Amino acid sequence: MGMRTPAAVSIFALVLSVAASARAALPGDADPSKVDATTAFDGPPQRRAGVVIGGSIGAGLAGASGYPNNATRIDDPAYYASSGLLTGTGGSIFVLGALADYVNFGFWFGTQSASSSDWKSRGIAGGFRVEAFPLVSLFPKLADLSLFSHFGVGGATLDATRGQYPGADGVQSFLGVGAFYEWCLGKFLGGHFAAGPSIEYDAIFSRSIDRRGMLLGARVVWYGGK
């Protein structure tokens, strides 16, 4: 994303502060905790519906290792590169559909950048995203807690910031998993805004490079149907 870690952390803190303030300011009948969350899975939606448009931003740790994406250099120890621990930022945007109170599904795109004094690495990916809210009926007080996964195609690079060291790059598979909690911020254009903290672990892996990272951040979203 090209942002430094302190900037992402500041944004994260600001979003959470706004979310907490907005939730406290909502009237009792707009507070999600007052909404009946015990609707059966086949019943009409009570909390989430329609198009879902949003994004997330965060800061965290990452690491990458591998070889240049060249058949003559892959698996050759002379061209192996490993970054060690890197710090950086990441963000994503998505367009989903709220299929029911307990599941959102759609398309996602994200990017991450991380660096140290010796290395810099970037990951970029896109594909499908699914968000599940498994406690809607089982434990209504946590009806807005979600477990999610996004998966598809990803590419990664690893480059030395000083010295003549081989880098690594490649494009193949992406997989990410995580969790978030959302609070309703208020109604807007027939739907409502929601925001809250998120944590995720992402991996881009191919024959020539592996890149893995963990982000702690904030998610902001607009639901068009409720």
VEXLOTI-811023 format. One record per residue (C-alpha): residue in one letter; z, y, x. Coordinates in nm, 4 decimals, padded with zeros to 6 digits, always signed. Each point is the difference from the previous one (the first is absolute). Layout:
BEGIN
 type        Z        Y        X
    A        Z        Y        X
...
END
This chain:
BEGIN
 type        Z        Y        X
    M +00.0000 +00.0000 +00.0000
    G +00.0237 +00.2275 +00.3022
    M +00.3528 +00.1096 -00.0937
    R +00.2964 -00.0122 +00.2336
    T +00.2999 -00.2130 -00.0962
    P +00.2432 +00.2933 -00.0653
    A -00.2489 +00.1513 -00.2454
    A -00.0292 -00.3236 -00.1973
    V +00.3784 -00.0416 -00.0068
    S +00.0373 +00.3573 -00.1318
    I -00.2523 -00.0670 -00.2771
    F +00.1817 -00.3220 -00.0885
    A +00.3326 +00.1826 -00.0290
    L -00.1556 +00.2775 -00.2091
    V -00.1621 -00.2427 -00.2450
    L +00.3235 -00.1927 -00.0502
    S +00.1924 +00.3230 -00.0543
    V -00.2497 +00.1185 -00.2621
    A +00.0057 -00.3404 -00.1695
    A +00.3776 -00.0057 -00.0212
    S +00.0164 +00.3582 -00.1314
    A -00.2729 -00.0557 -00.2569
    R +00.1550 -00.3209 -00.1248
    A +00.3390 +00.1691 -00.0388
    A -00.1624 +00.2834 -00.1956
    L -00.1756 -00.2255 -00.2528
    P +00.1377 -00.0064 -00.3542
    G +00.1692 -00.3190 -00.1044
    D -00.2967 -00.1310 -00.2025
    A -00.2340 +00.0455 +00.3016
    D +00.2224 -00.1819 +00.2450
    P -00.1588 -00.3396 +00.0801
    S +00.3437 -00.1608 -00.0061
    K +00.0181 +00.0879 -00.3702
    V -00.3285 -00.1710 -00.0799
    D +00.0068 -00.3525 -00.1354
    A -00.1124 -00.2178 +00.2908
    T +00.0504 -00.3321 -00.1734
    T -00.3448 -00.0096 -00.1550
    A -00.1514 -00.3477 +00.0142
    F -00.2804 -00.0531 +00.2487
    D -00.2550 -00.0144 -00.2816
    G +00.1359 +00.3080 -00.1781
    P -00.1316 +00.3580 +00.0116
    P +00.0755 +00.1965 +00.3211
    Q +00.3106 +00.2170 +00.0000
    R +00.0091 +00.1331 +00.3574
    R -00.3456 -00.0238 +00.1620
    A -00.3519 +00.0164 -00.1432
    G -00.3470 +00.1341 +00.0669
    V -00.1534 +00.1077 +00.3276
    V +00.2302 +00.0265 +00.3026
    I -00.0929 +00.2556 +00.2681
    G +00.2191 +00.0609 +00.3014
    G +00.0745 -00.0357 +00.3649
    S +00.2686 -00.0490 +00.2604
    I +00.0937 +00.1424 +00.3368
    G +00.2480 -00.1180 +00.2588
    A +00.1086 -00.0416 +00.3590
    G +00.0961 -00.3055 +00.1977
    L -00.0706 -00.2440 +00.2799
    A -00.3098 -00.1923 +00.1045
    G -00.1442 -00.2128 +00.2767
    A -00.3408 -00.1364 +00.0957
    S -00.1428 -00.2432 +00.2504
    G -00.3294 -00.1683 +00.0750
    Y -00.3351 +00.0323 +00.1704
    P -00.3160 +00.2097 -00.0251
    N -00.2177 -00.1274 -00.2841
    N -00.2447 -00.1655 +00.2359
    A -00.0646 -00.3751 +00.0072
    T +00.0007 -00.0062 +00.3813
    R +00.3407 +00.1730 +00.0221
    I +00.2019 -00.1551 -00.2838
    D +00.2680 -00.2361 +00.1389
    D -00.0645 +00.1205 +00.3562
    P +00.3423 +00.0981 +00.1454
    A -00.1658 +00.2726 +00.2079
    Y -00.0806 +00.1917 -00.3189
    Y +00.3225 -00.0603 -00.1930
    A +00.1877 +00.3084 -00.1234
    S +00.3403 +00.0263 -00.1682
    S +00.1577 +00.3233 -00.1181
    G +00.3651 -00.0880 -00.0397
    L +00.1866 +00.2008 -00.2657
    L -00.1738 +00.3106 -00.1378
    T +00.1177 +00.2665 -00.2444
    G -00.2224 +00.1714 -00.2505
    T -00.0943 +00.0817 -00.3568
    G -00.2115 -00.1405 -00.2780
    G -00.1222 +00.0698 -00.3476
    S -00.1998 -00.1446 -00.2852
    I -00.1679 +00.0869 -00.3280
    F -00.0659 -00.2299 -00.2943
    V -00.1498 -00.0190 -00.3470
    L +00.1491 -00.2760 -00.2141
    G +00.0304 -00.1051 -00.3585
    A +00.3361 -00.0625 -00.1643
    L -00.0802 -00.3306 -00.1689
    A +00.3526 -00.0331 -00.1411
    D +00.3513 +00.1277 +00.0663
    Y +00.0338 -00.2589 +00.2732
    V -00.3289 +00.0205 +00.1935
    N -00.2440 +00.2576 +00.1434
    F -00.3260 -00.1069 +00.1646
    G -00.2938 +00.1791 +00.1603
    F -00.1502 +00.1435 +00.3176
    W +00.1683 +00.1387 +00.3106
    F -00.0875 +00.1715 +00.3307
    G +00.2338 +00.0847 +00.2889
    T +00.0224 +00.1021 +00.3624
    Q +00.2694 +00.0007 +00.2699
    S +00.0291 +00.1576 +00.3450
    A +00.2632 -00.0710 +00.2663
    S +00.0478 +00.0765 +00.3671
    S +00.2235 -00.0077 +00.3051
    S -00.0243 +00.1608 +00.3417
    D -00.2510 -00.2674 +00.1070
    W -00.1805 -00.1176 -00.3116
    K -00.1394 +00.1150 -00.3310
    S -00.1072 -00.2188 -00.2894
    R -00.1603 +00.0544 -00.3375
    G -00.0446 -00.2273 -00.2986
    I -00.2160 +00.0556 -00.3059
    A -00.0436 -00.2303 -00.2989
    G -00.0986 -00.0264 -00.3626
    G -00.0130 -00.2523 -00.2805
    F +00.2111 -00.1057 -00.2957
    R +00.3588 +00.0852 -00.0873
    V +00.2378 -00.1654 -00.2444
    E +00.3425 +00.1371 -00.0990
    A +00.2391 -00.2271 -00.1884
    F +00.3180 +00.1073 -00.1815
    P +00.1749 -00.3376 -00.0408
    L +00.3294 +00.1297 -00.1407
    V -00.1350 +00.1858 -00.3044
    S +00.1478 -00.2539 -00.2408
    L +00.2400 -00.1897 +00.2252
    F +00.2026 +00.2998 +00.1201
    P -00.1008 +00.3226 -00.1794
    K +00.2022 +00.2283 +00.2272
    L -00.2447 -00.0911 +00.2784
    A -00.3095 +00.0037 -00.2203
    D -00.1655 +00.2520 +00.2358
    L +00.0510 -00.2025 +00.3175
    S -00.3300 -00.1418 +00.1235
    L -00.1207 -00.2549 +00.2519
    F -00.3577 +00.0612 +00.1072
    S -00.2795 -00.1334 +00.2161
    H -00.3287 +00.1480 +00.1143
    F -00.2710 -00.2007 +00.1696
    G -00.3611 +00.0249 +00.1074
    V -00.1949 +00.0988 +00.3113
    G +00.1562 +00.1903 +00.2904
    G -00.0956 +00.1314 +00.3402
    A +00.2232 +00.0877 +00.2946
    T -00.0283 +00.1615 +00.3419
    L +00.2248 +00.0148 +00.3049
    D -00.0738 +00.2450 +00.2823
    A +00.1812 +00.0983 +00.3174
    T +00.0980 +00.3666 +00.0170
    R +00.0044 -00.0033 +00.3793
    G -00.1318 -00.2259 +00.2730
    Q -00.2974 -00.2361 -00.0039
    Y +00.1327 -00.2745 -00.2256
    P -00.2074 -00.2078 -00.2406
    G +00.0470 +00.0785 -00.3642
    A -00.0480 -00.2185 -00.3045
    D -00.1777 +00.0280 -00.3316
    G -00.1208 -00.2094 -00.2891
    V -00.0689 -00.0197 -00.3733
    Q +00.0951 -00.2851 -00.2280
    S +00.2966 -00.0643 -00.2308
    F +00.2814 +00.2183 -00.1336
    L +00.3206 -00.0986 -00.1792
    G +00.2963 +00.2157 -00.0978
    V +00.3176 -00.0620 -00.2001
    G +00.2828 +00.2267 -00.1032
    A +00.2276 +00.1410 -00.2658
    F +00.0648 +00.3318 -00.1708
    Y +00.2102 +00.1554 -00.2723
    E -00.1259 +00.2763 -00.2275
    W +00.1664 +00.2667 -00.2123
    C -00.1726 +00.1840 -00.2815
    L -00.0526 +00.3690 +00.0884
    G -00.1266 +00.1154 -00.3390
    K -00.2958 -00.0101 -00.2357
    F -00.3403 +00.1498 +00.0876
    L -00.3450 -00.0152 -00.1655
    G +00.0968 -00.2798 -00.2352
    G +00.1598 -00.2087 +00.2745
    H +00.2817 +00.0454 +00.2479
    F +00.0670 +00.0436 +00.3707
    A +00.2283 -00.2367 +00.1913
    A +00.1204 -00.0065 +00.3608
    G +00.2382 -00.1842 +00.2255
    P +00.0612 -00.1686 +00.3359
    S -00.2132 -00.2829 +00.1359
    I +00.0004 -00.2410 +00.2906
    E -00.2906 -00.2158 +00.1159
    Y -00.1119 -00.2364 +00.2728
    D -00.3714 -00.0117 +00.0846
    A -00.2129 -00.2202 +00.2230
    I -00.3604 +00.0207 +00.1168
    F -00.1102 -00.3144 +00.1761
    S -00.3268 -00.1209 +00.1479
    R -00.1114 -00.2140 +00.2906
    S +00.0032 +00.2989 +00.2355
    I +00.3049 +00.2032 -00.1131
    D +00.3256 -00.0211 -00.1940
    R +00.1676 +00.3149 -00.1282
    R +00.3257 -00.0010 -00.1940
    G +00.2216 +00.2781 -00.1272
    M +00.2849 +00.0949 -00.2312
    L +00.0207 +00.3267 -00.1931
    L +00.2868 +00.1657 -00.1876
    G -00.1315 +00.2688 -00.2299
    A -00.0473 +00.1410 -00.3464
    R -00.2359 -00.0859 -00.2854
    V -00.1212 +00.2490 -00.2633
    V -00.2026 -00.1094 -00.3020
    W -00.1348 +00.1165 -00.3352
    Y -00.0173 -00.2400 -00.2928
    G -00.2614 +00.1036 -00.2532
    G +00.1155 -00.1959 -00.3040
    K +00.3759 +00.0462 -00.0319
END
